[in-house]
Amino acid sequence: MLNKLARFESNKKTIVDCGVLPHYVRLMQDDCTEAEKKAAVEGLWMFSFIEENRMSIQEQPGCLPGENK
């Protein structure tokens, strides 16, 4: 549902500011379904169109490939 809201530019920063990044990271863990992982990656991609969000994503532990979870 958040991914649908993130389609609107005005919502992207607000959603990230509300603290969703750790939840998206959690959905990318090995014990989650492929559908959950896909939704998390799509959401992060949409959020990243805002410069401030890109910085938050880069700073979020476990959010980028190759990082320790």
mmCIF file of the N, C-alpha and C atoms, coordinates in Angstrom:
data_MODEL
# 
_entry.id   MODEL 
# 
loop_
_atom_site.group_PDB 
_atom_site.id 
_atom_site.type_symbol 
_atom_site.label_atom_id 
_atom_site.label_alt_id 
_atom_site.label_comp_id 
_atom_site.label_asym_id 
_atom_site.label_entity_id 
_atom_site.label_seq_id 
_atom_site.pdbx_PDB_ins_code 
_atom_site.Cartn_x 
_atom_site.Cartn_y 
_atom_site.Cartn_z 
_atom_site.occupancy 
_atom_site.B_iso_or_equiv 
_atom_site.pdbx_formal_charge 
_atom_site.auth_seq_id 
_atom_site.auth_comp_id 
_atom_site.auth_asym_id 
_atom_site.auth_atom_id 
_atom_site.pdbx_PDB_model_num 
ATOM 1   N N  . MET A 1 1  ? 0.808  -1.192  0.000  1.00 0.00 ? 1  MET A N  1 
ATOM 2   C CA . MET A 1 1  ? 0.000  0.000   0.000  1.00 0.00 ? 1  MET A CA 1 
ATOM 3   C C  . MET A 1 1  ? 0.856  1.263   0.000  1.00 0.00 ? 1  MET A C  1 
ATOM 4   N N  . LEU A 1 2  ? 1.951  1.260   0.782  1.00 0.00 ? 2  LEU A N  1 
ATOM 5   C CA . LEU A 1 2  ? 2.822  2.441   0.801  1.00 0.00 ? 2  LEU A CA 1 
ATOM 6   C C  . LEU A 1 2  ? 3.439  2.690   -0.561 1.00 0.00 ? 2  LEU A C  1 
ATOM 7   N N  . ASN A 1 3  ? 3.725  1.627   -1.291 1.00 0.00 ? 3  ASN A N  1 
ATOM 8   C CA . ASN A 1 3  ? 4.296  1.810   -2.618 1.00 0.00 ? 3  ASN A CA 1 
ATOM 9   C C  . ASN A 1 3  ? 3.328  2.535   -3.544 1.00 0.00 ? 3  ASN A C  1 
ATOM 10  N N  . LYS A 1 4  ? 2.061  2.279   -3.389 1.00 0.00 ? 4  LYS A N  1 
ATOM 11  C CA . LYS A 1 4  ? 1.079  2.995   -4.208 1.00 0.00 ? 4  LYS A CA 1 
ATOM 12  C C  . LYS A 1 4  ? 1.053  4.473   -3.835 1.00 0.00 ? 4  LYS A C  1 
ATOM 13  N N  . LEU A 1 5  ? 1.159  4.772   -2.560 1.00 0.00 ? 5  LEU A N  1 
ATOM 14  C CA . LEU A 1 5  ? 1.208  6.171   -2.127 1.00 0.00 ? 5  LEU A CA 1 
ATOM 15  C C  . LEU A 1 5  ? 2.487  6.857   -2.596 1.00 0.00 ? 5  LEU A C  1 
ATOM 16  N N  . ALA A 1 6  ? 3.570  6.087   -2.692 1.00 0.00 ? 6  ALA A N  1 
ATOM 17  C CA . ALA A 1 6  ? 4.861  6.656   -3.089 1.00 0.00 ? 6  ALA A CA 1 
ATOM 18  C C  . ALA A 1 6  ? 4.915  7.013   -4.570 1.00 0.00 ? 6  ALA A C  1 
ATOM 19  N N  . ARG A 1 7  ? 3.934  6.660   -5.314 1.00 0.00 ? 7  ARG A N  1 
ATOM 20  C CA . ARG A 1 7  ? 3.900  7.046   -6.729 1.00 0.00 ? 7  ARG A CA 1 
ATOM 21  C C  . ARG A 1 7  ? 3.730  8.554   -6.884 1.00 0.00 ? 7  ARG A C  1 
ATOM 22  N N  . PHE A 1 8  ? 3.198  9.184   -5.869 1.00 0.00 ? 8  PHE A N  1 
ATOM 23  C CA . PHE A 1 8  ? 2.996  10.633  -5.898 1.00 0.00 ? 8  PHE A CA 1 
ATOM 24  C C  . PHE A 1 8  ? 4.205  11.314  -5.263 1.00 0.00 ? 8  PHE A C  1 
ATOM 25  N N  . GLU A 1 9  ? 4.830  12.206  -6.013 1.00 0.00 ? 9  GLU A N  1 
ATOM 26  C CA . GLU A 1 9  ? 6.047  12.884  -5.543 1.00 0.00 ? 9  GLU A CA 1 
ATOM 27  C C  . GLU A 1 9  ? 5.868  13.502  -4.162 1.00 0.00 ? 9  GLU A C  1 
ATOM 28  N N  . SER A 1 10 ? 4.724  14.078  -3.909 1.00 0.00 ? 10 SER A N  1 
ATOM 29  C CA . SER A 1 10 ? 4.495  14.763  -2.642 1.00 0.00 ? 10 SER A CA 1 
ATOM 30  C C  . SER A 1 10 ? 4.500  13.811  -1.445 1.00 0.00 ? 10 SER A C  1 
ATOM 31  N N  . ASN A 1 11 ? 4.330  12.526  -1.665 1.00 0.00 ? 11 ASN A N  1 
ATOM 32  C CA . ASN A 1 11 ? 4.288  11.562  -0.567 1.00 0.00 ? 11 ASN A CA 1 
ATOM 33  C C  . ASN A 1 11 ? 5.639  10.922  -0.258 1.00 0.00 ? 11 ASN A C  1 
ATOM 34  N N  . LYS A 1 12 ? 6.545  10.914  -1.206 1.00 0.00 ? 12 LYS A N  1 
ATOM 35  C CA . LYS A 1 12 ? 7.795  10.161  -1.061 1.00 0.00 ? 12 LYS A CA 1 
ATOM 36  C C  . LYS A 1 12 ? 8.597  10.562  0.175  1.00 0.00 ? 12 LYS A C  1 
ATOM 37  N N  . LYS A 1 13 ? 8.826  11.833  0.368  1.00 0.00 ? 13 LYS A N  1 
ATOM 38  C CA . LYS A 1 13 ? 9.614  12.296  1.513  1.00 0.00 ? 13 LYS A CA 1 
ATOM 39  C C  . LYS A 1 13 ? 8.862  12.057  2.821  1.00 0.00 ? 13 LYS A C  1 
ATOM 40  N N  . THR A 1 14 ? 7.580  12.314  2.814  1.00 0.00 ? 14 THR A N  1 
ATOM 41  C CA . THR A 1 14 ? 6.770  12.136  4.021  1.00 0.00 ? 14 THR A CA 1 
ATOM 42  C C  . THR A 1 14 ? 6.821  10.686  4.499  1.00 0.00 ? 14 THR A C  1 
ATOM 43  N N  . ILE A 1 15 ? 6.702  9.751   3.574  1.00 0.00 ? 15 ILE A N  1 
ATOM 44  C CA . ILE A 1 15 ? 6.720  8.336   3.938  1.00 0.00 ? 15 ILE A CA 1 
ATOM 45  C C  . ILE A 1 15 ? 8.064  7.966   4.565  1.00 0.00 ? 15 ILE A C  1 
ATOM 46  N N  . VAL A 1 16 ? 9.158  8.392   3.937  1.00 0.00 ? 16 VAL A N  1 
ATOM 47  C CA . VAL A 1 16 ? 10.488 8.083   4.480  1.00 0.00 ? 16 VAL A CA 1 
ATOM 48  C C  . VAL A 1 16 ? 10.681 8.778   5.824  1.00 0.00 ? 16 VAL A C  1 
ATOM 49  N N  . ASP A 1 17 ? 10.234 10.013  5.946  1.00 0.00 ? 17 ASP A N  1 
ATOM 50  C CA . ASP A 1 17 ? 10.353 10.747  7.210  1.00 0.00 ? 17 ASP A CA 1 
ATOM 51  C C  . ASP A 1 17 ? 9.600  10.061  8.347  1.00 0.00 ? 17 ASP A C  1 
ATOM 52  N N  . CYS A 1 18 ? 8.596  9.277   8.019  1.00 0.00 ? 18 CYS A N  1 
ATOM 53  C CA . CYS A 1 18 ? 7.814  8.559   9.041  1.00 0.00 ? 18 CYS A CA 1 
ATOM 54  C C  . CYS A 1 18 ? 8.519  7.300   9.537  1.00 0.00 ? 18 CYS A C  1 
ATOM 55  N N  . GLY A 1 19 ? 9.697  6.986   8.955  1.00 0.00 ? 19 GLY A N  1 
ATOM 56  C CA . GLY A 1 19 ? 10.499 5.895   9.492  1.00 0.00 ? 19 GLY A CA 1 
ATOM 57  C C  . GLY A 1 19 ? 10.293 4.528   8.870  1.00 0.00 ? 19 GLY A C  1 
ATOM 58  N N  . VAL A 1 20 ? 9.932  4.468   7.605  1.00 0.00 ? 20 VAL A N  1 
ATOM 59  C CA . VAL A 1 20 ? 9.657  3.166   7.000  1.00 0.00 ? 20 VAL A CA 1 
ATOM 60  C C  . VAL A 1 20 ? 10.897 2.397   6.550  1.00 0.00 ? 20 VAL A C  1 
ATOM 61  N N  . LEU A 1 21 ? 12.037 3.058   6.408  1.00 0.00 ? 21 LEU A N  1 
ATOM 62  C CA . LEU A 1 21 ? 13.205 2.375   5.841  1.00 0.00 ? 21 LEU A CA 1 
ATOM 63  C C  . LEU A 1 21 ? 13.599 1.104   6.586  1.00 0.00 ? 21 LEU A C  1 
ATOM 64  N N  . PRO A 1 22 ? 13.644 1.080   7.909  1.00 0.00 ? 22 PRO A N  1 
ATOM 65  C CA . PRO A 1 22 ? 13.988 -0.186  8.580  1.00 0.00 ? 22 PRO A CA 1 
ATOM 66  C C  . PRO A 1 22 ? 13.007 -1.317  8.247  1.00 0.00 ? 22 PRO A C  1 
ATOM 67  N N  . HIS A 1 23 ? 11.759 -0.987  8.020  1.00 0.00 ? 23 HIS A N  1 
ATOM 68  C CA . HIS A 1 23 ? 10.759 -1.999  7.684  1.00 0.00 ? 23 HIS A CA 1 
ATOM 69  C C  . HIS A 1 23 ? 10.988 -2.544  6.272  1.00 0.00 ? 23 HIS A C  1 
ATOM 70  N N  . TYR A 1 24 ? 11.380 -1.656  5.372  1.00 0.00 ? 24 TYR A N  1 
ATOM 71  C CA . TYR A 1 24 ? 11.693 -2.094  4.017  1.00 0.00 ? 24 TYR A CA 1 
ATOM 72  C C  . TYR A 1 24 ? 12.941 -2.982  4.019  1.00 0.00 ? 24 TYR A C  1 
ATOM 73  N N  . VAL A 1 25 ? 13.929 -2.637  4.824  1.00 0.00 ? 25 VAL A N  1 
ATOM 74  C CA . VAL A 1 25 ? 15.130 -3.473  4.949  1.00 0.00 ? 25 VAL A CA 1 
ATOM 75  C C  . VAL A 1 25 ? 14.736 -4.847  5.477  1.00 0.00 ? 25 VAL A C  1 
ATOM 76  N N  . ARG A 1 26 ? 13.875 -4.873  6.449  1.00 0.00 ? 26 ARG A N  1 
ATOM 77  C CA . ARG A 1 26 ? 13.410 -6.145  7.023  1.00 0.00 ? 26 ARG A CA 1 
ATOM 78  C C  . ARG A 1 26 ? 12.749 -7.008  5.960  1.00 0.00 ? 26 ARG A C  1 
ATOM 79  N N  . LEU A 1 27 ? 12.002 -6.399  5.053  1.00 0.00 ? 27 LEU A N  1 
ATOM 80  C CA . LEU A 1 27 ? 11.310 -7.153  4.010  1.00 0.00 ? 27 LEU A CA 1 
ATOM 81  C C  . LEU A 1 27 ? 12.256 -7.713  2.947  1.00 0.00 ? 27 LEU A C  1 
ATOM 82  N N  . MET A 1 28 ? 13.502 -7.314  2.982  1.00 0.00 ? 28 MET A N  1 
ATOM 83  C CA . MET A 1 28 ? 14.483 -7.825  2.024  1.00 0.00 ? 28 MET A CA 1 
ATOM 84  C C  . MET A 1 28 ? 15.298 -8.989  2.600  1.00 0.00 ? 28 MET A C  1 
ATOM 85  N N  . GLN A 1 29 ? 15.002 -9.415  3.807  1.00 0.00 ? 29 GLN A N  1 
ATOM 86  C CA . GLN A 1 29 ? 15.746 -10.490 4.457  1.00 0.00 ? 29 GLN A CA 1 
ATOM 87  C C  . GLN A 1 29 ? 15.418 -11.844 3.829  1.00 0.00 ? 29 GLN A C  1 
ATOM 88  N N  . ASP A 1 30 ? 16.303 -12.790 4.032  1.00 0.00 ? 30 ASP A N  1 
ATOM 89  C CA . ASP A 1 30 ? 16.176 -14.118 3.426  1.00 0.00 ? 30 ASP A CA 1 
ATOM 90  C C  . ASP A 1 30 ? 14.886 -14.844 3.800  1.00 0.00 ? 30 ASP A C  1 
ATOM 91  N N  . ASP A 1 31 ? 14.357 -14.594 4.991  1.00 0.00 ? 31 ASP A N  1 
ATOM 92  C CA . ASP A 1 31 ? 13.169 -15.321 5.419  1.00 0.00 ? 31 ASP A CA 1 
ATOM 93  C C  . ASP A 1 31 ? 11.860 -14.712 4.910  1.00 0.00 ? 31 ASP A C  1 
ATOM 94  N N  . CYS A 1 32 ? 11.952 -13.675 4.094  1.00 0.00 ? 32 CYS A N  1 
ATOM 95  C CA . CYS A 1 32 ? 10.755 -13.060 3.509  1.00 0.00 ? 32 CYS A CA 1 
ATOM 96  C C  . CYS A 1 32 ? 10.477 -13.668 2.140  1.00 0.00 ? 32 CYS A C  1 
ATOM 97  N N  . THR A 1 33 ? 9.245  -13.540 1.700  1.00 0.00 ? 33 THR A N  1 
ATOM 98  C CA . THR A 1 33 ? 8.864  -14.095 0.403  1.00 0.00 ? 33 THR A CA 1 
ATOM 99  C C  . THR A 1 33 ? 9.442  -13.239 -0.729 1.00 0.00 ? 33 THR A C  1 
ATOM 100 N N  . GLU A 1 34 ? 9.465  -13.817 -1.912 1.00 0.00 ? 34 GLU A N  1 
ATOM 101 C CA . GLU A 1 34 ? 9.937  -13.076 -3.087 1.00 0.00 ? 34 GLU A CA 1 
ATOM 102 C C  . GLU A 1 34 ? 9.052  -11.858 -3.341 1.00 0.00 ? 34 GLU A C  1 
ATOM 103 N N  . ALA A 1 35 ? 7.756  -11.976 -3.094 1.00 0.00 ? 35 ALA A N  1 
ATOM 104 C CA . ALA A 1 35 ? 6.834  -10.856 -3.288 1.00 0.00 ? 35 ALA A CA 1 
ATOM 105 C C  . ALA A 1 35 ? 7.155  -9.715  -2.319 1.00 0.00 ? 35 ALA A C  1 
ATOM 106 N N  . GLU A 1 36 ? 7.481  -10.055 -1.070 1.00 0.00 ? 36 GLU A N  1 
ATOM 107 C CA . GLU A 1 36 ? 7.843  -9.035  -0.084 1.00 0.00 ? 36 GLU A CA 1 
ATOM 108 C C  . GLU A 1 36 ? 9.145  -8.349  -0.476 1.00 0.00 ? 36 GLU A C  1 
ATOM 109 N N  . LYS A 1 37 ? 10.110 -9.137  -0.911 1.00 0.00 ? 37 LYS A N  1 
ATOM 110 C CA . LYS A 1 37 ? 11.394 -8.568  -1.331 1.00 0.00 ? 37 LYS A CA 1 
ATOM 111 C C  . LYS A 1 37 ? 11.208 -7.633  -2.520 1.00 0.00 ? 37 LYS A C  1 
ATOM 112 N N  . LYS A 1 38 ? 10.422 -8.064  -3.476 1.00 0.00 ? 38 LYS A N  1 
ATOM 113 C CA . LYS A 1 38 ? 10.165 -7.259  -4.671 1.00 0.00 ? 38 LYS A CA 1 
ATOM 114 C C  . LYS A 1 38 ? 9.485  -5.938  -4.299 1.00 0.00 ? 38 LYS A C  1 
ATOM 115 N N  . ALA A 1 39 ? 8.494  -6.003  -3.427 1.00 0.00 ? 39 ALA A N  1 
ATOM 116 C CA . ALA A 1 39 ? 7.790  -4.787  -3.005 1.00 0.00 ? 39 ALA A CA 1 
ATOM 117 C C  . ALA A 1 39 ? 8.744  -3.831  -2.286 1.00 0.00 ? 39 ALA A C  1 
ATOM 118 N N  . ALA A 1 40 ? 9.641  -4.373  -1.467 1.00 0.00 ? 40 ALA A N  1 
ATOM 119 C CA . ALA A 1 40 ? 10.592 -3.533  -0.739 1.00 0.00 ? 40 ALA A CA 1 
ATOM 120 C C  . ALA A 1 40 ? 11.554 -2.836  -1.692 1.00 0.00 ? 40 ALA A C  1 
ATOM 121 N N  . VAL A 1 41 ? 12.072 -3.574  -2.645 1.00 0.00 ? 41 VAL A N  1 
ATOM 122 C CA . VAL A 1 41 ? 13.012 -2.988  -3.606 1.00 0.00 ? 41 VAL A CA 1 
ATOM 123 C C  . VAL A 1 41 ? 12.311 -1.941  -4.466 1.00 0.00 ? 41 VAL A C  1 
ATOM 124 N N  . GLU A 1 42 ? 11.101 -2.229  -4.894 1.00 0.00 ? 42 GLU A N  1 
ATOM 125 C CA . GLU A 1 42 ? 10.350 -1.257  -5.695 1.00 0.00 ? 42 GLU A CA 1 
ATOM 126 C C  . GLU A 1 42 ? 10.084 0.020   -4.895 1.00 0.00 ? 42 GLU A C  1 
ATOM 127 N N  . GLY A 1 43 ? 9.730  -0.144  -3.626 1.00 0.00 ? 43 GLY A N  1 
ATOM 128 C CA . GLY A 1 43 ? 9.482  1.020   -2.786 1.00 0.00 ? 43 GLY A CA 1 
ATOM 129 C C  . GLY A 1 43 ? 10.726 1.867   -2.602 1.00 0.00 ? 43 GLY A C  1 
ATOM 130 N N  . LEU A 1 44 ? 11.841 1.223   -2.319 1.00 0.00 ? 44 LEU A N  1 
ATOM 131 C CA . LEU A 1 44 ? 13.093 1.961   -2.159 1.00 0.00 ? 44 LEU A CA 1 
ATOM 132 C C  . LEU A 1 44 ? 13.469 2.694   -3.440 1.00 0.00 ? 44 LEU A C  1 
ATOM 133 N N  . TRP A 1 45 ? 13.241 2.057   -4.563 1.00 0.00 ? 45 TRP A N  1 
ATOM 134 C CA . TRP A 1 45 ? 13.525 2.687   -5.852 1.00 0.00 ? 45 TRP A CA 1 
ATOM 135 C C  . TRP A 1 45 ? 12.673 3.938   -6.019 1.00 0.00 ? 45 TRP A C  1 
ATOM 136 N N  . MET A 1 46 ? 11.381 3.846   -5.705 1.00 0.00 ? 46 MET A N  1 
ATOM 137 C CA . MET A 1 46 ? 10.504 5.016   -5.828 1.00 0.00 ? 46 MET A CA 1 
ATOM 138 C C  . MET A 1 46 ? 10.917 6.128   -4.860 1.00 0.00 ? 46 MET A C  1 
ATOM 139 N N  . PHE A 1 47 ? 11.243 5.757   -3.627 1.00 0.00 ? 47 PHE A N  1 
ATOM 140 C CA . PHE A 1 47 ? 11.656 6.760   -2.643 1.00 0.00 ? 47 PHE A CA 1 
ATOM 141 C C  . PHE A 1 47 ? 12.920 7.478   -3.081 1.00 0.00 ? 47 PHE A C  1 
ATOM 142 N N  . SER A 1 48 ? 13.791 6.775   -3.796 1.00 0.00 ? 48 SER A N  1 
ATOM 143 C CA . SER A 1 48 ? 15.103 7.333   -4.136 1.00 0.00 ? 48 SER A CA 1 
ATOM 144 C C  . SER A 1 48 ? 15.061 8.460   -5.149 1.00 0.00 ? 48 SER A C  1 
ATOM 145 N N  . PHE A 1 49 ? 13.930 8.757   -5.718 1.00 0.00 ? 49 PHE A N  1 
ATOM 146 C CA . PHE A 1 49 ? 13.831 9.863   -6.662 1.00 0.00 ? 49 PHE A CA 1 
ATOM 147 C C  . PHE A 1 49 ? 13.915 11.217  -5.964 1.00 0.00 ? 49 PHE A C  1 
ATOM 148 N N  . ILE A 1 50 ? 13.852 11.226  -4.642 1.00 0.00 ? 50 ILE A N  1 
ATOM 149 C CA . ILE A 1 50 ? 14.012 12.444  -3.851 1.00 0.00 ? 50 ILE A CA 1 
ATOM 150 C C  . ILE A 1 50 ? 15.429 12.420  -3.273 1.00 0.00 ? 50 ILE A C  1 
ATOM 151 N N  . GLU A 1 51 ? 16.215 13.463  -3.532 1.00 0.00 ? 51 GLU A N  1 
ATOM 152 C CA . GLU A 1 51 ? 17.619 13.512  -3.109 1.00 0.00 ? 51 GLU A CA 1 
ATOM 153 C C  . GLU A 1 51 ? 17.775 13.234  -1.617 1.00 0.00 ? 51 GLU A C  1 
ATOM 154 N N  . GLU A 1 52 ? 16.969 13.854  -0.803 1.00 0.00 ? 52 GLU A N  1 
ATOM 155 C CA . GLU A 1 52 ? 17.060 13.660  0.647  1.00 0.00 ? 52 GLU A CA 1 
ATOM 156 C C  . GLU A 1 52 ? 16.803 12.197  1.025  1.00 0.00 ? 52 GLU A C  1 
ATOM 157 N N  . ASN A 1 53 ? 15.869 11.559  0.324  1.00 0.00 ? 53 ASN A N  1 
ATOM 158 C CA . ASN A 1 53 ? 15.591 10.143  0.575  1.00 0.00 ? 53 ASN A CA 1 
ATOM 159 C C  . ASN A 1 53 ? 16.772 9.275   0.168  1.00 0.00 ? 53 ASN A C  1 
ATOM 160 N N  . ARG A 1 54 ? 17.431 9.615   -0.947 1.00 0.00 ? 54 ARG A N  1 
ATOM 161 C CA . ARG A 1 54 ? 18.604 8.845   -1.370 1.00 0.00 ? 54 ARG A CA 1 
ATOM 162 C C  . ARG A 1 54 ? 19.657 8.839   -0.272 1.00 0.00 ? 54 ARG A C  1 
ATOM 163 N N  . MET A 1 55 ? 19.852 9.981   0.341  1.00 0.00 ? 55 MET A N  1 
ATOM 164 C CA . MET A 1 55 ? 20.824 10.066  1.431  1.00 0.00 ? 55 MET A CA 1 
ATOM 165 C C  . MET A 1 55 ? 20.392 9.184   2.592  1.00 0.00 ? 55 MET A C  1 
ATOM 166 N N  . SER A 1 56 ? 19.119 9.202   2.928  1.00 0.00 ? 56 SER A N  1 
ATOM 167 C CA . SER A 1 56 ? 18.609 8.371   4.028  1.00 0.00 ? 56 SER A CA 1 
ATOM 168 C C  . SER A 1 56 ? 18.756 6.888   3.707  1.00 0.00 ? 56 SER A C  1 
ATOM 169 N N  . ILE A 1 57 ? 18.498 6.519   2.459  1.00 0.00 ? 57 ILE A N  1 
ATOM 170 C CA . ILE A 1 57 ? 18.628 5.123   2.041  1.00 0.00 ? 57 ILE A CA 1 
ATOM 171 C C  . ILE A 1 57 ? 20.087 4.685   2.155  1.00 0.00 ? 57 ILE A C  1 
ATOM 172 N N  . GLN A 1 58 ? 21.012 5.530   1.719  1.00 0.00 ? 58 GLN A N  1 
ATOM 173 C CA . GLN A 1 58 ? 22.428 5.200   1.789  1.00 0.00 ? 58 GLN A CA 1 
ATOM 174 C C  . GLN A 1 58 ? 22.896 5.033   3.229  1.00 0.00 ? 58 GLN A C  1 
ATOM 175 N N  . GLU A 1 59 ? 22.299 5.771   4.142  1.00 0.00 ? 59 GLU A N  1 
ATOM 176 C CA . GLU A 1 59 ? 22.694 5.721   5.551  1.00 0.00 ? 59 GLU A CA 1 
ATOM 177 C C  . GLU A 1 59 ? 22.005 4.596   6.327  1.00 0.00 ? 59 GLU A C  1 
ATOM 178 N N  . GLN A 1 60 ? 20.953 4.031   5.762  1.00 0.00 ? 60 GLN A N  1 
ATOM 179 C CA . GLN A 1 60 ? 20.187 2.989   6.464  1.00 0.00 ? 60 GLN A CA 1 
ATOM 180 C C  . GLN A 1 60 ? 20.949 1.667   6.428  1.00 0.00 ? 60 GLN A C  1 
ATOM 181 N N  . PRO A 1 61 ? 21.351 1.125   7.581  1.00 0.00 ? 61 PRO A N  1 
ATOM 182 C CA . PRO A 1 61 ? 22.075 -0.155  7.607  1.00 0.00 ? 61 PRO A CA 1 
ATOM 183 C C  . PRO A 1 61 ? 21.284 -1.270  6.921  1.00 0.00 ? 61 PRO A C  1 
ATOM 184 N N  . GLY A 1 62 ? 21.966 -2.019  6.060  1.00 0.00 ? 62 GLY A N  1 
ATOM 185 C CA . GLY A 1 62 ? 21.362 -3.155  5.392  1.00 0.00 ? 62 GLY A CA 1 
ATOM 186 C C  . GLY A 1 62 ? 20.541 -2.808  4.166  1.00 0.00 ? 62 GLY A C  1 
ATOM 187 N N  . CYS A 1 63 ? 20.514 -1.550  3.800  1.00 0.00 ? 63 CYS A N  1 
ATOM 188 C CA . CYS A 1 63 ? 19.647 -1.119  2.701  1.00 0.00 ? 63 CYS A CA 1 
ATOM 189 C C  . CYS A 1 63 ? 20.304 -1.293  1.334  1.00 0.00 ? 63 CYS A C  1 
ATOM 190 N N  . LEU A 1 64 ? 21.615 -1.230  1.269  1.00 0.00 ? 64 LEU A N  1 
ATOM 191 C CA . LEU A 1 64 ? 22.322 -1.331  -0.003 1.00 0.00 ? 64 LEU A CA 1 
ATOM 192 C C  . LEU A 1 64 ? 22.958 -2.706  -0.142 1.00 0.00 ? 64 LEU A C  1 
ATOM 193 N N  . PRO A 1 65 ? 23.033 -3.225  -1.373 1.00 0.00 ? 65 PRO A N  1 
ATOM 194 C CA . PRO A 1 65 ? 23.637 -4.543  -1.589 1.00 0.00 ? 65 PRO A CA 1 
ATOM 195 C C  . PRO A 1 65 ? 25.079 -4.589  -1.082 1.00 0.00 ? 65 PRO A C  1 
ATOM 196 N N  . GLY A 1 66 ? 25.459 -5.732  -0.565 1.00 0.00 ? 66 GLY A N  1 
ATOM 197 C CA . GLY A 1 66 ? 26.825 -5.933  -0.106 1.00 0.00 ? 66 GLY A CA 1 
ATOM 198 C C  . GLY A 1 66 ? 27.072 -5.490  1.323  1.00 0.00 ? 66 GLY A C  1 
ATOM 199 N N  . GLU A 1 67 ? 26.072 -4.893  1.959  1.00 0.00 ? 67 GLU A N  1 
ATOM 200 C CA . GLU A 1 67 ? 26.232 -4.486  3.356  1.00 0.00 ? 67 GLU A CA 1 
ATOM 201 C C  . GLU A 1 67 ? 25.872 -5.638  4.264  1.00 0.00 ? 67 GLU A C  1 
ATOM 202 N N  . ASN A 1 68 ? 26.460 -5.623  5.439  1.00 0.00 ? 68 ASN A N  1 
ATOM 203 C CA . ASN A 1 68 ? 26.059 -6.605  6.449  1.00 0.00 ? 68 ASN A CA 1 
ATOM 204 C C  . ASN A 1 68 ? 24.687 -6.257  6.953  1.00 0.00 ? 68 ASN A C  1 
ATOM 205 N N  . LYS A 1 69 ? 23.900 -7.275  7.178  1.00 0.00 ? 69 LYS A N  1 
ATOM 206 C CA . LYS A 1 69 ? 22.526 -7.062  7.642  1.00 0.00 ? 69 LYS A CA 1 
ATOM 207 C C  . LYS A 1 69 ? 22.466 -7.085  9.132  1.00 0.00 ? 69 LYS A C  1 
# 
